[in-house]
Amino acid sequence: MLVIWPRPYKHQVALDVDGSSYGNPGWAGYGGLIRDHEGYWILGFSGPVSFADSIEVELLAIHNGLMLAWDIGYNDVSCRSDCKKALSLIQDPIFPTHKYVGIIVSIKELISRDWAVSFVHIYREANQCADFMAKLGANAMDCFGIFPEPPACLASLLLSDAMGTPYTRY
């Protein structure tokens, strides 16, 4: 685990996360990317989950993305997800018997640390880069992966984001 102290990064970073489940529940994965305050790629991540539903992998994406941002040393993170249910589970009180109490409590402990974390719901159409990383995780055969550079296949989606290309919402 890489921990940098004191926390050197003062600009807010965007943490875009997503989960992907084939079968819901079924073979699944999660992923995301961290971008700087100007929208440039800092780091990407993805990981497989052998059997999960869509809410569980969304929560895993949030958890692992926040852990990564903390370990790198960012102190102001805007976590963006297209899953309203996962965001409400994190922000609302949780029952001790809830199916995902373990991961939710772990996320709540993470956000209670000495840093600023905000959560933002975004539409699925605006979360295509994180969706790509989640599908990469679902199709991976090994464990958690960190991407210092964006995968080449992601270049067109990153360019569309940088240009502010509007997406049609149906």
BADREN-894744 format. One record per residue (C-alpha): residue number from 0; residue in one letter; x, y, z. Coordinates in pm, 1 decimal, decimal comma. Layout:
% BADREN-894744
+-----+---+----------+----------+----------+
:   k : r :       xx :       yy :       zz :
+-----+---+----------+----------+----------+
: NUM : a :        X :        Y :        Z :
...
+-----+---+----------+----------+----------+
//
This chain:
% BADREN-894744
+-----+---+----------+----------+----------+
:   k : r :       xx :       yy :       zz :
+-----+---+----------+----------+----------+
:   0 : m :      0,0 :      0,0 :      0,0 :
:   1 : l :    137,3 :    337,2 :   -102,6 :
:   2 : v :     55,5 :    615,1 :    142,7 :
:   3 : i :    189,0 :    964,6 :     92,4 :
:   4 : w :    186,4 :   1193,7 :    394,3 :
:   5 : p :    124,6 :   1482,5 :    417,0 :
:   6 : r :   -142,0 :   1464,3 :    150,4 :
:   7 : p :     13,3 :   1669,5 :   -130,4 :
:   8 : y :   -263,1 :   1700,8 :   -388,8 :
:   9 : k :   -485,7 :   2003,0 :   -335,3 :
:  10 : h :   -693,1 :   2004,1 :   -653,6 :
:  11 : q :  -1015,1 :   1810,4 :   -665,9 :
:  12 : v :  -1001,0 :   1492,2 :   -870,2 :
:  13 : a :  -1291,1 :   1313,3 :  -1032,5 :
:  14 : l :  -1332,3 :    945,2 :   -958,2 :
:  15 : d :  -1562,8 :    791,4 :  -1218,5 :
:  16 : v :  -1676,1 :    438,9 :  -1126,1 :
:  17 : d :  -1896,2 :    166,4 :  -1266,6 :
:  18 : g :  -1982,6 :   -199,4 :  -1228,2 :
:  19 : s :  -2071,3 :   -459,0 :  -1487,8 :
:  20 : s :  -2259,7 :   -781,8 :  -1419,6 :
:  21 : y :  -2331,5 :  -1044,6 :  -1683,3 :
:  22 : g :  -2645,8 :  -1218,3 :  -1566,0 :
:  23 : n :  -2718,8 :  -1002,4 :  -1260,8 :
:  24 : p :  -2617,2 :  -1194,2 :  -1058,3 :
:  25 : g :  -2341,0 :  -1352,8 :  -1259,3 :
:  26 : w :  -1982,1 :  -1306,2 :  -1367,8 :
:  27 : a :  -1902,6 :   -943,4 :  -1296,4 :
:  28 : g :  -1638,9 :   -675,0 :  -1270,2 :
:  29 : y :  -1583,5 :   -318,3 :  -1164,6 :
:  30 : g :  -1364,6 :    -36,0 :  -1278,9 :
:  31 : g :  -1309,4 :    331,7 :  -1299,7 :
:  32 : l :  -1068,9 :    613,1 :  -1357,9 :
:  33 : i :   -928,0 :    909,1 :  -1173,5 :
:  34 : r :   -900,6 :   1237,3 :  -1362,2 :
:  35 : d :   -743,0 :   1563,7 :  -1257,3 :
:  36 : h :   -926,5 :   1895,1 :  -1217,6 :
:  37 : e :   -890,7 :   1956,0 :  -1593,5 :
:  38 : g :  -1026,0 :   1614,1 :  -1692,0 :
:  39 : y :   -695,1 :   1447,7 :  -1777,5 :
:  40 : w :   -631,9 :   1079,3 :  -1703,1 :
:  41 : i :   -437,8 :   1012,1 :  -1384,4 :
:  42 : l :   -502,2 :    644,1 :  -1325,0 :
:  43 : g :   -746,9 :    372,4 :  -1414,8 :
:  44 : f :   -840,1 :     50,3 :  -1237,6 :
:  45 : s :  -1046,5 :   -262,2 :  -1289,4 :
:  46 : g :  -1106,7 :   -596,1 :  -1127,5 :
:  47 : p :  -1311,0 :   -913,3 :  -1173,6 :
:  48 : v :  -1566,3 :  -1057,6 :   -932,8 :
:  49 : s :  -1655,5 :  -1422,2 :   -984,9 :
:  50 : f :  -2025,3 :  -1387,8 :   -898,4 :
:  51 : a :  -2210,6 :  -1070,7 :   -801,9 :
:  52 : d :  -2506,7 :   -851,4 :   -882,9 :
:  53 : s :  -2491,9 :   -500,3 :  -1023,3 :
:  54 : i :  -2526,3 :   -319,8 :   -687,5 :
:  55 : e :  -2243,3 :   -516,5 :   -530,8 :
:  56 : v :  -1999,5 :   -440,1 :   -814,1 :
:  57 : e :  -2099,9 :    -71,6 :   -809,0 :
:  58 : l :  -2016,2 :    -62,6 :   -438,0 :
:  59 : l :  -1686,8 :   -244,8 :   -501,2 :
:  60 : a :  -1598,0 :     10,7 :   -769,4 :
:  61 : i :  -1664,1 :    297,2 :   -526,2 :
:  62 : h :  -1469,3 :    128,2 :   -246,6 :
:  63 : n :  -1166,4 :     35,5 :   -455,0 :
:  64 : g :  -1162,9 :    371,0 :   -634,8 :
:  65 : l :  -1169,1 :    561,2 :   -305,8 :
:  66 : m :   -894,6 :    337,6 :   -162,8 :
:  67 : l :   -680,5 :    405,0 :   -468,0 :
:  68 : a :   -737,2 :    782,9 :   -449,4 :
:  69 : w :   -650,8 :    778,1 :    -77,2 :
:  70 : d :   -338,4 :    567,3 :   -128,8 :
:  71 : i :   -211,9 :    801,1 :   -401,4 :
:  72 : g :   -262,9 :   1099,9 :   -174,2 :
:  73 : y :   -560,1 :   1294,6 :   -307,9 :
:  74 : n :   -749,2 :   1492,9 :    -46,2 :
:  75 : d :  -1051,2 :   1618,2 :   -245,0 :
:  76 : v :  -1241,2 :   1357,7 :   -446,3 :
:  77 : s :  -1566,8 :   1385,1 :   -638,5 :
:  78 : c :  -1691,6 :   1028,0 :   -682,3 :
:  79 : r :  -1924,9 :   1003,0 :   -981,5 :
:  80 : s :  -2149,0 :    703,1 :  -1041,4 :
:  81 : d :  -2448,3 :    623,5 :  -1258,6 :
:  82 : c :  -2601,6 :    403,5 :   -986,5 :
:  83 : k :  -2841,9 :    599,2 :   -766,2 :
:  84 : k :  -2907,5 :    292,6 :   -551,1 :
:  85 : a :  -2539,1 :    250,1 :   -457,3 :
:  86 : l :  -2505,4 :    620,4 :   -380,3 :
:  87 : s :  -2812,9 :    619,7 :   -157,6 :
:  88 : l :  -2688,9 :    308,8 :     27,3 :
:  89 : i :  -2369,0 :    498,7 :    110,1 :
:  90 : q :  -2536,1 :    824,9 :    208,6 :
:  91 : d :  -2832,1 :    685,2 :    403,8 :
:  92 : p :  -2827,1 :    502,2 :    737,6 :
:  93 : i :  -2764,9 :    130,0 :    692,9 :
:  94 : f :  -2930,6 :   -158,6 :    874,3 :
:  95 : p :  -2690,3 :   -409,3 :   1033,2 :
:  96 : t :  -2869,4 :   -692,8 :    851,6 :
:  97 : h :  -2837,4 :   -540,1 :    503,7 :
:  98 : k :  -2694,4 :   -769,8 :    238,5 :
:  99 : y :  -2400,9 :   -534,0 :    169,2 :
: 100 : v :  -2341,5 :   -399,0 :    518,8 :
: 101 : g :  -1971,9 :   -497,4 :    514,6 :
: 102 : i :  -1876,1 :   -304,5 :    201,6 :
: 103 : i :  -2103,3 :     -9,5 :    288,4 :
: 104 : v :  -1952,2 :     26,6 :    636,4 :
: 105 : s :  -1605,3 :      6,1 :    482,4 :
: 106 : i :  -1692,2 :    286,5 :    237,1 :
: 107 : k :  -1836,5 :    497,7 :    518,7 :
: 108 : e :  -1516,2 :    449,2 :    718,3 :
: 109 : l :  -1313,0 :    557,3 :    414,8 :
: 110 : i :  -1510,6 :    877,3 :    364,0 :
: 111 : s :  -1484,1 :    965,1 :    733,4 :
: 112 : r :  -1106,1 :   1003,9 :    701,2 :
: 113 : d :   -935,9 :   1343,4 :    687,8 :
: 114 : w :  -1025,6 :   1433,4 :    329,3 :
: 115 : a :  -1316,3 :   1571,4 :    129,4 :
: 116 : v :  -1527,4 :   1318,3 :    -59,8 :
: 117 : s :  -1844,7 :   1409,8 :   -245,2 :
: 118 : f :  -2078,9 :   1185,1 :   -440,2 :
: 119 : v :  -2245,8 :   1283,7 :   -765,5 :
: 120 : h :  -2498,5 :   1090,9 :   -970,0 :
: 121 : i :  -2432,1 :   1108,2 :  -1344,5 :
: 122 : y :  -2625,2 :    957,3 :  -1631,8 :
: 123 : r :  -2505,2 :    630,6 :  -1779,3 :
: 124 : e :  -2436,8 :    802,5 :  -2111,9 :
: 125 : a :  -2182,9 :   1029,7 :  -1938,1 :
: 126 : n :  -2011,4 :    736,7 :  -1766,6 :
: 127 : q :  -1887,3 :    548,5 :  -2071,7 :
: 128 : c :  -1517,2 :    555,1 :  -1978,8 :
: 129 : a :  -1586,0 :    398,3 :  -1638,4 :
: 130 : d :  -1822,8 :    151,3 :  -1804,9 :
: 131 : f :  -1539,3 :     49,5 :  -2038,0 :
: 132 : m :  -1308,9 :     -8,6 :  -1739,9 :
: 133 : a :  -1580,3 :   -212,4 :  -1559,3 :
: 134 : k :  -1629,0 :   -436,4 :  -1862,1 :
: 135 : l :  -1251,8 :   -473,9 :  -1880,7 :
: 136 : g :  -1261,9 :   -591,6 :  -1518,9 :
: 137 : a :  -1547,6 :   -833,9 :  -1585,3 :
: 138 : n :  -1354,3 :   -989,0 :  -1872,5 :
: 139 : a :  -1023,0 :  -1006,7 :  -1685,5 :
: 140 : m :   -900,5 :  -1343,1 :  -1570,2 :
: 141 : d :   -667,7 :  -1215,8 :  -1302,0 :
: 142 : c :   -697,3 :   -976,6 :  -1009,9 :
: 143 : f :   -724,5 :   -601,5 :   -957,0 :
: 144 : g :   -536,4 :   -403,1 :  -1221,8 :
: 145 : i :   -404,8 :    -46,8 :  -1217,2 :
: 146 : f :   -357,0 :    144,0 :  -1542,3 :
: 147 : p :   -109,5 :    434,9 :  -1531,1 :
: 148 : e :   -195,0 :    496,3 :  -1897,4 :
: 149 : p :   -538,5 :    458,8 :  -2055,2 :
: 150 : p :   -593,8 :    138,9 :  -2254,1 :
: 151 : a :   -562,5 :    214,7 :  -2627,0 :
: 152 : c :   -922,1 :    102,4 :  -2691,1 :
: 153 : l :  -1044,0 :    377,4 :  -2456,3 :
: 154 : a :   -885,7 :    664,1 :  -2654,0 :
: 155 : s :  -1195,6 :    755,3 :  -2858,7 :
: 156 : l :  -1419,7 :    771,1 :  -2548,9 :
: 157 : l :  -1166,4 :    987,7 :  -2362,9 :
: 158 : l :  -1142,4 :   1218,2 :  -2665,0 :
: 159 : s :  -1523,1 :   1246,7 :  -2681,0 :
: 160 : d :  -1530,2 :   1336,9 :  -2310,7 :
: 161 : a :  -1253,6 :   1594,5 :  -2352,3 :
: 162 : m :  -1438,8 :   1755,5 :  -2644,6 :
: 163 : g :  -1764,8 :   1766,4 :  -2447,5 :
: 164 : t :  -1948,3 :   1552,7 :  -2700,3 :
: 165 : p :  -2316,9 :   1537,8 :  -2607,9 :
: 166 : y :  -2480,7 :   1196,9 :  -2577,2 :
: 167 : t :  -2839,3 :   1123,5 :  -2667,5 :
: 168 : r :  -3044,6 :   1003,8 :  -2372,0 :
: 169 : y :  -3339,5 :    778,5 :  -2456,4 :
+-----+---+----------+----------+----------+
//
